[in-house]
Every structure is written in C-alpha cells, then in structure tokens.
Amino acid sequence: MELIRGLHNLREAHRGCVATIGNFDGVHRGHRAILDQLRERARRLGLPVTVVVFEPQPREFFAGDQAPPRLTRLRDKVDLLAEAGADRVLCLPFNDALRGLTARQFVERVLIEGLGVRHLVVGDDFRFGCDRSGDFALLQRMGAEKGFGVEHTRTFVLDGERVSSTRIRTLLASGNFAQARRMLGRPFRLSGRVVPDQKLGRTIGVPTANLPLLPRPLALRGVYAVMTTLADGRTLPGVANVGWRPTVGSRRPVLEVHLFDFDGDLYGQRLTVTPCARLRGELSFDGLEALKRQIARDQQRARIFFAECPRAPETSDTLPLASAPLAREAAIPDTSDGPRAAGCDDDGHP
C-alpha cells in the first residue's frame, strides 16, 4: 500500500484508478463495506483502489477544538485502510488553498488531472467545494462529460442502526465498548510510544507507562480497565487514565497505564491499549493521598471486572468488553455500589 502526501507527489503511474473520498475516521464496518464495493469495481476494471482523505479533517480545520474527537490518528487510519483493501491513500492537506477550490475545480484538479479516476464511489449526500455546489448530481454530470463512472455507497446497517463514526463516538463516551467493537469490526484501541514523564506514579507505588496524545478533543476521557499489548506480544491487564490529570496538571493530554503485577522498563516501547470498561470520569483530588486511595479503588474494581469477565488466552477477539460503565459517576470519595462485570455475555465475551 502506498501513501501519497499531496497532489504534488502524484505521478503518471498513479493515474487510472477506482476512488472514494472521505474522512474514514475509525475505518469502521461501514467504511469497510465501501472498500469492498470499490474492490469489486476495481477487479472488473483491472485498476487499483485509491482512497482520498484530508489532514486535518475538514471539521477540524473549521471548528478547531469544537470538532468531534478522532477515532483514529492518520497513521492508524492508513494501516486500517490498507488492511481493508486500499492500494493507495492520497492524503490532501486541508488548507486555505484546498478549501478555496470550487466544486468543479476540485473534480478537475484532483480527480481528473491528478488521479485520472475511472470510477468514483461516494455517498449520495456528499458535498464539497467552497461554494457547496458539489454534490452527487454534479459528479454524475462531470463523470458523463469526462468519462468516469459514479455510484453511491451502500448504507451499512447493524442491528437496525446505521453504522457511523458519530454513533461510535457516542458508544465510547458512554462506556459501551462491546457495541463499539461490533460497529468498528474490532476493539477500539489507543497506541503510542512510552516516554519519560514526571514519574509521580512511582512515588505513590503505582508506576505508569505514559503515552502522549495529540492536543485534540479526546474520544475517551477518564479511568478505564484496560488490556495492554507490549512490544514482545504479551497482553496484560491494568488500569489507565486518559486525559489532562487535573490533580497534578498536564500541558497536553496523556494516556497513562498501570500494568498489574508487572515490573520492567517500557521506555521507548510502542504499546497498544484496549479500553475494556469505564471505571469513572477524570476527577481532581485534594492531594496525593486522596488520589492514591482512589487509585486503589480503581485497581480493585478493574481486577474484579477481569476476574468475572475472563478473556480467552491470546485471543484479541474475545477481550472482555463492557456495555456500560462499571459504576455511576462519583464524587470523592467513590460511593458506588462496587465492581460488577457490566455488559458481559454469559460466556464472558462481548
């Protein structure tokens, strides 16, 4: 799979393809259905599959911090698109120059002159161009003029509900990781490389691996029971805080993970963290002792969750994923009814 950054990096060899355009945030099952549709057409025409995405995403450009949280970073999105069958990903910088193109200019410069597109698959509600005149009907007219086909995407419905990135964000925020997994087609994960930090966790007996996050709105924020995959392939249970650490302060969001019964050096390693259950929201505590007591409660709740929702060894598809938070939001101290294995089926699987 080839990642092409910007129109200026397109070459003659890139011309002639079956293409689609969109954010593809999360690369969920609906997106994968579009890729299946593209691959069907590509096989008939003997052409590669090209996915056009934008960085930043258009709503991030216009709305900034008010934009919806991302489900996937660009690096992960490209990997997932490759897994779904994309041969090439064209990543266009969404800037003033691109936003200034009219709908016809976008089609001519990107699709015709740049990609030499032979067939295009987009949603029938797709809109584009600085004048918002670009729609499915315009694409069909220009396709007839310029010699490329246009068809609309097939809606992907699961349990009577349309699969969308918006719906998945809502499920994650509500702690329904089981249904989010069904819509994504895989467990929701966060990944990154462990960096040195304040090392405060060691001083209170809870060492953590710290993974910096991009300073953007977060799809998750709070404390979670997690399974973490190490660089050597081992997957270990633990607890994680996602957010700004209000008690100690942080200049940027961070994912900090405490692994149960683990002693080792993780600096520089790339970890993959799978949130399994939401324990509570992110709280500010009156000092480190109060924080330490709450962390002990979080650990106990997470350990009981994993004990009551066992995971089949070395099988990521059977991770225990809750369908609701383990406890209601709590002020200090935590007065919830205690841990329970929320959202697990009788066999312990999502």
N, C-alpha and C positions, 0 to 999 in steps of 0.2 A: 504494500500500500504506500502511496506517495502523498506527502503533504506539500501543497504548493501555497506559499505565502505571498499573496498579492498578484494582481493582474500582470505586473511587470515580469514575473517569473514564469508566465505561461510561454510554452514553446510550441512550435509547429506540431510536434509529436503529441501534444495534449489536445489537439483539435479532433473533433469527432467523438461524441460520447452520448450516453443517456444520462440525464442530470436531474437533480432536485435541489431546492433551495429552502433553507430554514435555519432555525436555531438548534434543533435537535438536542435540546437540553435534557440530559438524562439518558438519551438513546433508549427509550422505553419500548414496550412491545408494539405500540402504535407506530413508532419510528421504524422498528424492525419490519413491520408489515409493509411500510413504504419501500424499504430496501429490497424486500422480497419482490415487490411489484416492479421495481427498477431492474432487478436481476433477470426477471422473466423477459422483459423487453430487450435488455442488453444481449441476452442469449440469442434472441431471434435476429437481431441486427448485427451480431458479432462485434459489439462495441463495449468499451469499459464503462463502469459506473462511476460517476463523479457527483460528489455532494458539495454544495456551496454553502458555507457558513460564514458568520461575521464575528469579528473580535474588535471591540466589545460587542455584545449583543445589542441590537438597536434600542431596546428599552433601557439598557444600562447607559447608553450614550445620552438619551433624552432625560431619563429620570434619576440618574445617579444613585444615591443611597435609597431612593424610594422604589427602585426597581425590584422585581421579585428575586429572592435568593436563587443562586445557581444550584443545580443538582450535580453538575459535573464541570470540572475545570477543562480547559481546551485540551490539555494533554490526554486526560482520560476519555474525553469525547472522541478524539481521533482514534484512540485504541479501540473503543467500542464500535465505532463506525466501521473500522477495518474488520473486526470480528463479524459484523453484520453483513459484510459483503461489498463494502465500498472499495473500489480500486484506487480512487484518488479523492482527496479532500482539498478543495480550493478555499482557503481562508482569506476573506477580504477584510482589510481594516475598515471599520465603520467610522468614518471621519467626515469632516465638512465637505470634502470633495465628493465622496460617495453619496452622501445624503443630498447633495445638490443636483444629482442626475435626475432628469425626468424619467418617466417610466420607459419611454421609447429609447432614450439614451442608454439606460441600464441594459435593456434587451440587446441593443446593437453592440455595445462595447463589451459586455460580459459574456452574454450567451452566444452571440453570432461571431463577432470578431475574435473574442478571446477563446471560447471553448469550441466553437463550431458545432453547437449542440444539434443532435439529430432527433432527439425526443426528450420532452420535459414532463416531469410528474410533479404537480403541486396541488395544494388544497384549493378547492373551488372558492374559498373565501380569502385567498392570498391577495394582499395588497402591497404595492411597492411604488417607488418613485417619489420625488419631492412634492409633486402635485397630487399624490394619492390617486392618480388616474390609472395606475397599473393594476389590473385585475385579471381574472381568468379569461374573460372575454377578449381583452386586449391581447393576451398571449396567444389565444387561438387565432385571432386575425393576423398577428405578425407571423405566427407559425405557418399559416397558409401562404402568406406573402413570401417568406424566406425559406420555406422548405423544411420545417421541422414539426414533428407531431407534438400535441399537448393533450395530456389526460389528467384527470383529477385523482387525488389519493383516495384510497378506500378507508372508510372510518373503521377503527378497531374498537370493538365493544367487548367489555369483560363484565360478566355478572349484570348485564343490562346497563352498564355505565361506560361512557366514552373514556378511553384512556388518554390522559393528558398530563403534561408537566405540572400544570396548576393543581390538578387533583392530587398528584403525588406529593407536592409540597404540603398540601393540607394534611394528608395522611401522616407524613413525617412529623409535622408540627404537633399533631395530636397523639403521637406515640404509637400509631398503628403501623408497625413495621412489617407485620405479616401481609396486610393488603398492599402496602407499598411494594413489597417484593413481588407480589402477583402481577402488579401493573408494570414494574420495571423488567420482570423476567429474570431477576437476580436480586440478592440482598443489596440494600443501599450501603455504600462503603465510603469512607474517607481515607485518604492516603497522604503520605508525606515523609520527609526525611527528618530524623531526630536531630535536634540542635541543642547546644548548651543553653540554659536559661538561668533563673535566679537560684535554682537548686533548693528552693524553700521546702519542697516536699521531703527531702532527706532530713531536714531539721525537725520535722514532726513525725518522722517514722513512716512516711508514705512517699517513697521515691516515685517520680513520674518521668515518662518519656514525653518530651514536648515537641509538637509538630506545628510550626507556624501556619496560619491560614491567611488567605488573601483578605485585605481590608475591604470586604464587601458584605452585604447582608448575608446572614447565615441561614441555611435551611434548617439547621438544628441549633438549639442553644439550651444548655442545662447539663444535668448529670445523668449518665447512662450506664447500664450494664452492657459490656462490650466483649466481643471476641476479637483478638488481635493476632494477625498473621505476621510472623517475623521473617527476616530475610532468609533464614535457613528452612522455612516452610512450616515450622511449628505454629500452631494456633492455640493461644492461651486466653483464658477468661480474665476479666478485670473490670475496673470502673474507669470512666472518662468524664472529664469536664470539657464542654465546648463553649467558648465564649470569651469574655473580657476579664474574668477573675476579679470581680469588684472588691473583694476583701483586700487583695494585695496590689491591685492595679496593673494594667497592661496597656501598652501603646497600640497593640494590634491584637486581633482575636487569635486564640491558640487552642489547639486540641492537646490536652494533657492526659496521658493514660497511665494508670497504675495497674500493673500486671500482678495477679495473685501468685504468691509463692514462687516468685522469680527473682533471681539475683544474677545480674550480668550487666555488661556495658553495651548499650544500644546506640551510642552516639554515632551519627553518620549513616545508620541503617535506614532503609526505607520500610515503613510499616504500613499495613493495610488494616484499618479498624472498622469493624462491622457493629454498629449500634443494634442491640437486641431488645432493650426495654428502657423506657424513660423512667428514671427514678424521681426526679424533681427538677424544678427550674433553677436557674442560677441565682444565688442569694448573696447578700452582703452580711458578713458576720462581725460581731463586736470582739475582734481579736482572734489570735491564732488558736487559743484553747477552744473557743466555741466552734471554729472551723474544724479542728481536729475531732471533736466529738461528733459533728455531723458527718464527717468522712467515715468514721467508724460505723455509723448507722447505714450510710450508703453502701459500704462494703458488705455489711451483713445482709442487707436486702438483695444485693446482687448475687451473693453466694447462694442464698436460698432460692432465688429465681433459677439459677443454673442447675441446682440440685433437683428442683421439681420439674424442670423442663430440660431433660438431658439431651445432649447432642450426640448423634452417631459419630464415632471417631473418624476424623479426616474426611468428612463429607460435608462440604460447604452448603449443599442444597438442603441439609437438614439442621441448619442452625436454628436454635430456639428463638423465635421472633414473636414478641408480644403484640397483641392487637389493641392494647390500651396501656396507659401509664400504670405503673405498679402502685402508685398512691396519688391521691389528690395533691394539688399544690399546697405547700405547708409553710407557715411562718416559723421562725425559730422559737422554741425547739420543734422538731418534727413530731407531730401528734397524729400521724396517720395510723391506720389500723394494722400496719405492719406489712411485711412482704407477702406477695402471693404470685403465683405463676399466671399472670394475666395473659389471655389470648392464645394459650397453647391448646392444641387439639388433644384428644385422649392419648394419642401416641407420642405426644411431645413435639410434634412437627408443626410448622406453620401451614 
